[in-house]
Amino acid sequence: MAILGDIQFLERIQFFNGQRLLANDLQSLESFEREMRWLHNQSLHQPGIGSGFAVTGKKGDRQVTISPGYAIDALGREIILTLPDTEQVPPVADNGAGQPALYDLLVSYPPDANLTPSETRDGVCAPRGTVRVHEEPVFCWARLSDDGKQPADSRLKDLVQQQLMIVLAQVAIQNCQLKDDVNVAIRRNARPPKQPRIACGAMSVTSKDFHSVNFSSDASSGGAATSTPVVSRRVTIDTSSGRFSSTPSYFARIRAADDRIISE
């Protein structure tokens, strides 16, 4: 959801001497400045990690440590951790088939309703109220599907794909501890790289992936229309592992089983 699409009009908040200020006046000013900053982030940056948020954990550890950091989600909201945080790894034995269970460590922007008051004050002839809330990011472990590419939970999968939850690291867990060191290669930077991003992969196909398509010649020139059968190939290839920030250009090469290049 784009912030700009939600803005019906802009109003610059002004004050005058002798004006009686209400809580809503100051709250509106804070909200305006915050949403304009989010619009800036959303327009000029991509979702990802701006700095910090280093995740460390060695083979055999039962927890990971997250350093202070700054990240941005798809709505331009800042996700900020000011003090180191420790997260226990999920207590699972394996993936159910004797192999390590794969998890992504996710972080997201904390909803206002989840924030804890850090300061309250008595009102003037009014009940005590909250004047400051403590903001901390929300961390979450997402169990991955068997192919290790996407969260198995459909809700978490949608949030990750929408970049409302940012991937910090990936771990393999066996017997309630890390099977290997933490993998941070899957992280996405909020600052796009200056060099072009390239990713590649390969997929094997069989005869069932071939389809016969008839192409008809144009009879408008006076000749008889003809239909020529052509064998085509249709394969769906998942390129999400490339983590492109926009739709990339694709180049394909078809190679036979004996390594002969058929087309490219």
C-alpha positions as CSV (number, residue, x, y, z in Angstrom):
1,M,0.0,0.0,0.0
2,A,1.6,3.3,-1.1
3,I,1.5,6.2,1.3
4,L,1.1,8.7,-1.5
5,G,-2.1,7.0,-2.6
6,D,-3.6,7.4,0.9
7,I,-3.0,11.1,1.1
8,Q,-6.1,13.1,0.0
9,F,-4.6,16.5,0.6
10,L,-1.6,18.2,2.4
11,E,-2.0,20.6,5.3
12,R,0.9,22.6,6.8
13,I,0.3,22.8,10.5
14,Q,0.8,26.3,12.0
15,F,0.5,27.8,15.4
16,F,-0.2,31.3,16.7
17,N,0.5,33.1,20.0
18,G,-2.3,32.5,22.5
19,Q,-3.5,29.4,20.7
20,R,-4.8,26.7,23.0
21,L,-3.0,23.5,22.0
22,L,-4.7,20.1,22.3
23,A,-3.0,16.7,22.3
24,N,-4.4,16.1,18.8
25,D,-2.7,19.2,17.5
26,L,0.8,18.0,18.5
27,Q,0.0,14.4,17.6
28,S,-1.0,15.5,14.1
29,L,2.3,17.3,13.7
30,E,4.2,14.2,14.7
31,S,2.2,12.0,12.3
32,F,2.7,14.5,9.4
33,E,6.5,14.6,9.9
34,R,6.7,10.8,10.2
35,E,4.6,10.0,7.1
36,M,6.5,12.5,5.0
37,R,9.7,10.8,6.1
38,W,8.2,7.4,5.2
39,L,7.2,8.8,1.8
40,H,10.8,9.9,1.2
41,N,12.1,6.5,2.1
42,Q,9.5,4.7,0.0
43,S,10.3,6.9,-3.0
44,L,14.1,7.0,-3.0
45,H,15.1,3.7,-1.3
46,Q,14.3,0.0,-1.6
47,P,13.2,-2.2,1.3
48,G,16.2,-3.8,3.0
49,I,18.9,-3.3,5.6
50,G,20.5,0.2,5.7
51,S,23.2,-0.6,8.3
52,G,23.9,-2.9,11.1
53,F,21.5,-5.8,12.0
54,A,24.5,-8.2,11.9
55,V,23.4,-11.7,13.0
56,T,26.0,-14.0,14.5
57,G,25.7,-17.6,15.6
58,K,28.1,-20.5,15.4
59,K,27.6,-24.2,14.8
60,G,26.2,-25.8,18.0
61,D,24.8,-22.5,19.4
62,R,21.2,-22.4,20.7
63,Q,20.8,-18.7,20.2
64,V,21.8,-15.9,17.8
65,T,22.8,-12.4,18.6
66,I,21.6,-9.4,16.6
67,S,23.5,-6.1,16.7
68,P,21.9,-2.7,16.6
69,G,20.7,-1.7,13.1
70,Y,18.5,0.3,10.7
71,A,16.2,-1.2,8.0
72,I,13.4,0.1,5.9
73,D,10.3,-1.9,4.8
74,A,8.2,-1.5,1.7
75,L,6.1,1.3,3.2
76,G,9.2,3.3,4.0
77,R,8.9,2.7,7.8
78,E,12.1,2.7,9.7
79,I,12.9,-0.5,11.7
80,I,15.5,0.4,14.3
81,L,17.2,-1.7,17.0
82,T,19.3,0.4,19.4
83,L,20.6,-2.3,21.7
84,P,21.9,-5.8,20.9
85,D,19.2,-8.5,21.1
86,T,19.4,-12.3,21.6
87,E,16.9,-14.7,20.0
88,Q,16.7,-18.4,21.0
89,V,16.6,-20.7,18.0
90,P,13.4,-22.7,17.5
91,P,13.4,-25.9,19.6
92,V,13.1,-28.4,16.8
93,A,14.9,-31.7,16.3
94,D,14.8,-31.8,12.4
95,N,12.5,-31.3,9.4
96,G,10.7,-34.5,10.1
97,A,12.8,-36.5,7.7
98,G,16.1,-36.5,9.6
99,Q,17.4,-33.5,7.9
100,P,18.1,-30.0,9.4
101,A,15.0,-27.7,9.5
102,L,15.6,-24.4,7.7
103,Y,14.4,-21.1,9.2
104,D,14.6,-17.4,8.2
105,L,15.0,-14.8,10.9
106,L,12.7,-11.9,10.1
107,V,12.3,-8.4,11.5
108,S,9.3,-6.0,11.1
109,Y,8.0,-2.6,12.1
110,P,6.3,-2.7,15.5
111,P,2.5,-1.8,15.4
112,D,1.5,1.1,17.7
113,A,-0.7,-1.2,19.7
114,N,2.2,-3.4,20.6
115,L,4.4,-0.6,22.0
116,T,5.1,-0.4,25.8
117,P,4.6,2.9,27.6
118,S,7.9,4.2,28.9
119,E,6.6,7.4,30.6
120,T,3.2,8.5,31.9
121,R,2.1,11.7,33.5
122,D,-0.9,13.0,35.4
123,G,-3.2,15.2,33.4
124,V,-4.6,18.6,34.6
125,C,-8.0,17.6,35.9
126,A,-7.7,14.5,33.7
127,P,-6.6,10.9,34.2
128,R,-3.0,9.8,33.9
129,G,-1.8,9.3,30.3
130,T,1.1,8.0,28.2
131,V,3.5,10.5,26.8
132,R,6.2,8.2,25.5
133,V,6.3,4.6,24.2
134,H,9.3,2.3,23.9
135,E,9.8,1.2,20.3
136,E,11.5,-2.1,19.5
137,P,11.4,-4.1,16.3
138,V,9.5,-7.4,16.1
139,F,11.6,-10.5,15.4
140,C,10.2,-13.7,14.1
141,W,11.4,-17.1,13.0
142,A,9.8,-18.4,9.8
143,R,10.0,-22.1,9.0
144,L,10.9,-22.6,5.4
145,S,9.4,-25.0,2.9
146,D,11.3,-28.2,1.9
147,D,13.1,-26.4,-1.0
148,G,14.4,-23.8,1.5
149,K,13.2,-20.8,-0.6
150,Q,10.0,-19.5,0.9
151,P,8.3,-19.6,4.4
152,A,5.9,-22.5,4.7
153,D,3.4,-20.3,6.5
154,S,1.4,-18.5,3.7
155,R,0.8,-15.4,5.8
156,L,4.6,-15.0,6.5
157,K,5.3,-15.8,2.9
158,D,3.1,-12.9,1.7
159,L,4.6,-10.5,4.2
160,V,8.1,-11.4,3.1
161,Q,7.2,-11.1,-0.6
162,Q,5.6,-7.7,0.1
163,Q,8.8,-6.7,1.9
164,L,6.8,-5.8,5.1
165,M,9.1,-8.3,6.9
166,I,12.8,-8.1,6.2
167,V,15.0,-11.2,6.1
168,L,18.1,-10.9,8.4
169,A,19.6,-14.4,8.2
170,Q,18.9,-18.1,7.6
171,V,19.8,-21.0,9.9
172,A,19.7,-24.7,9.7
173,I,18.6,-26.3,13.0
174,Q,19.1,-29.9,14.1
175,N,18.6,-31.2,17.7
176,C,17.5,-27.7,18.9
177,Q,20.9,-26.1,17.9
178,L,22.5,-24.6,14.9
179,K,23.7,-27.2,12.4
180,D,26.0,-24.7,10.7
181,D,27.0,-21.1,11.2
182,V,24.4,-18.4,10.5
183,N,24.0,-17.7,6.8
184,V,23.6,-13.9,6.0
185,A,24.1,-14.1,2.3
186,I,20.4,-13.8,1.7
187,R,20.1,-10.3,3.2
188,R,18.9,-7.4,1.0
189,N,20.5,-4.0,1.1
190,A,18.3,-0.9,1.3
191,R,20.9,0.9,-0.9
192,P,20.8,-0.7,-4.4
193,P,24.2,-1.7,-5.7
194,K,25.7,0.4,-8.4
195,Q,26.8,-2.6,-10.5
196,P,24.1,-4.7,-12.3
197,R,22.8,-7.6,-10.4
198,I,23.1,-11.0,-12.2
199,A,21.8,-14.3,-11.1
200,C,21.7,-17.6,-13.0
201,G,20.3,-21.1,-12.6
202,A,19.6,-24.3,-14.5
203,M,16.6,-26.6,-14.8
204,S,16.3,-30.1,-16.3
205,V,13.3,-30.8,-18.6
206,T,11.9,-34.0,-20.1
207,S,9.8,-34.8,-23.2
208,K,6.6,-34.1,-21.3
209,D,7.6,-30.4,-21.2
210,F,7.4,-30.2,-25.0
211,H,4.2,-28.9,-26.5
212,S,3.1,-28.9,-30.2
213,V,1.9,-25.5,-31.5
214,N,0.5,-24.8,-34.9
215,F,1.5,-21.5,-36.6
216,S,-0.6,-20.5,-39.5
217,S,0.8,-18.4,-42.4
218,D,-1.1,-15.3,-43.6
219,A,-3.4,-15.9,-46.6
220,S,-3.9,-12.1,-47.2
221,S,-1.2,-12.2,-50.0
222,G,-3.4,-14.4,-52.1
223,G,-1.9,-17.8,-51.3
224,A,-3.5,-20.5,-49.4
225,A,-3.1,-20.4,-45.6
226,T,-0.9,-23.1,-44.2
227,S,-0.5,-24.5,-40.7
228,T,3.0,-25.6,-39.7
229,P,3.4,-27.7,-36.5
230,V,6.2,-26.4,-34.3
231,V,7.4,-28.1,-31.2
232,S,7.7,-25.6,-28.4
233,R,8.8,-25.8,-24.8
234,R,7.1,-24.2,-21.8
235,V,8.8,-24.4,-18.4
236,T,8.1,-22.3,-15.3
237,I,11.3,-21.2,-13.5
238,D,11.3,-19.7,-10.1
239,T,13.7,-16.7,-10.0
240,S,12.8,-15.4,-6.5
241,S,16.2,-16.6,-5.2
242,G,17.8,-13.8,-7.2
243,R,16.0,-11.3,-5.0
244,F,15.7,-8.7,-7.8
245,S,14.3,-5.3,-6.8
246,S,12.4,-5.0,-10.1
247,T,11.5,-7.3,-13.1
248,P,14.8,-8.4,-14.6
249,S,15.7,-9.2,-18.2
250,Y,16.0,-12.9,-19.0
251,F,18.4,-14.7,-21.3
252,A,17.9,-18.5,-21.8
253,R,20.2,-21.2,-23.2
254,I,19.0,-24.7,-24.2
255,R,21.5,-27.4,-23.9
256,A,21.0,-31.1,-24.9
257,A,22.0,-34.0,-22.7
258,D,25.2,-34.4,-24.6
259,D,26.2,-30.8,-23.9
260,R,25.2,-29.6,-27.4
261,I,23.8,-26.0,-27.3
262,I,20.5,-26.1,-29.1
263,S,19.6,-22.4,-28.9
264,E,20.3,-19.3,-26.8
